[in-house]
Amino acid sequence: MPALTGDFLDSYLPYLLRQTDQALSAGFYDVLADRGVQRSEWRVIAVLRERGSLSVQDLTTTALSPQPTVTHAVARLEKRGLVQRFRGIEDKRQRFVSLTREGSELAETLIAEARRLELEVLDQCGAGDLSRLLDGLRVLHTKLDARSDREHV
């Protein structure tokens, strides 16, 4: 059996992205905890702020979370008056979710804090301009999405 050298994780893109996400987001996770917002709730709030009202199915896809996780997050947020659910106009069985005024205000505050902390951490690390990395990740995601669409046809 060959010796394990550790080369895999050090060069495995999904692992490195997740590892970087955790390190970059640690300070913001503290902010969420201080405000009593769970990470799953934050994803819902951020997505609704960015995309507007969405069906639960679209919210699940865009929030990158399993449907039960999103459903529970929406229920908690609704209880706190941060989101509202409503039935679809064309299909009454379909449920949509949107931010309330209070939810929008919270989203704006959290987004500003997330951006501030991200810039602070990147500056401390001397990361400089990461626009090429972001562009490359967007291109990769677009290509992977197109590939996935072709495979599901």
N, C-alpha and C positions, 0 to 999 in steps of 0.2 A: 504494500500500500504506500503511495507517495506521501511524503511529509506535507503537512499543511503549512503554507507559508504566509497566509493572510493576504495574498494578492487579490483574491476574489472581491472582498468587500471594499478594499481600497480602490477598486476600479469599476465597481458595479454602480452604474448611474442611478437606478432607483434608490439604492441604499444611501449614496452620497447626497442625493436631493433631500431625502427624508432627514438625514443627519443634519444637514445644513438648515433645513426648515426648523428643526427642534432648537438648534443653537440660536438662530436668528429670532425665533418667536418667543423665547423664554421670558424676556422682559414683558412682552405684551400679554403673555398668559397670566403673569402676575397682575396686570391691570384688569384683565377680565375677572380674575378671582376676587379682586378688591371690589369690583362692581357687582359681584354675584351673577356673572354671566358665564355659562358653560361654553366650552369650545363649540359644541354642536349648535348652540343658540347663536353664537357669533357668526358661524358660517351662514345660517339662515338669515340673520339680520343683514350681513354684508351683501349676500346675493340679492335680497329683496331691494336693498338700497340701490344696487347697481342695475338690476334688471326690471324693477317694478313688480307689479302683481304677477304671480305665477301659479300655475296649477301645482298641486302637491307633487305630481310626477316630475314636472319640469324642475321644481325646486330641489327634489331629491337628486336629480342628475347634475344640476348646476352646483349644488352644495357639496358634491362629491361624497355623499353620505348615504348609508342604507335607508330605505324608506321608513322602517320603524324608528330609527334615530331621529329623522326629520319630523315625523309625526309627533313624537314625544316632545321634541324641542318646540315645535309650533304650539302644542297644547300648553306648555309652560309659559311661553311668550304671550300667548293669548290671555292666560290667567292674569298676567302682569300688565295687560293693556298695551303691549308693544306691537302686536300684530292682530289682524282680524281675518277671519275666514268668511268666505261667501260662496254661494253656488254660482255655477256658470249660467250665462244667459241662454246659450243655445242648448246646452246639455245640463240639465238640473242635477244630474248625478255627479258631475265634475265639481271639485272643490278648488277654490283659489285662495291664495294667501297674499296679504299686503301689509305693509307697515302702517301703523297708526302715526299720528303726529309725534307722540312720545317716542315711538320706535324709530322714527326718522331722526329725531334729535339725538337719541342715543347712538344711532348708526354714525351720524356725522361726528360726534365726539370720539367714538372709538376709532373711526377711520383716521381722523386727524392724529390721534395718539399712536396708532399703528404705523403711520407714515413717519412720524417724528422719531419713534423708537428705531424703526428700520434704518433711517438715515444716520441716526446716532451710532448704531452698532456698526454699520458699514464704514462710517468715517473713522471710528475707533480702530477698526481692522485694517484701515488703509485700502479698502476694496476699490475705491475710486468709482469711475463710471462703468456701470454694469449693463449699459444699454445693448451692447453686442451679445452678451449672454442672454438677456431677456429676449432679444429678437430671435436668437438661435433656438431658444426654448419654445417660443411661439411657433416658429416654422416647424420644429419637430412635432409639436402637438397637432398642428394642422395636418401634417402628413400622416401621423398615426390615426387621427380621426378619419381621414379619407380612406385609409387602408381598412380600418374597422368597418366603415360604411360599405365598402366593396365586398368584404367578407360576409356581411349580413344580408346581402341581396339575394 
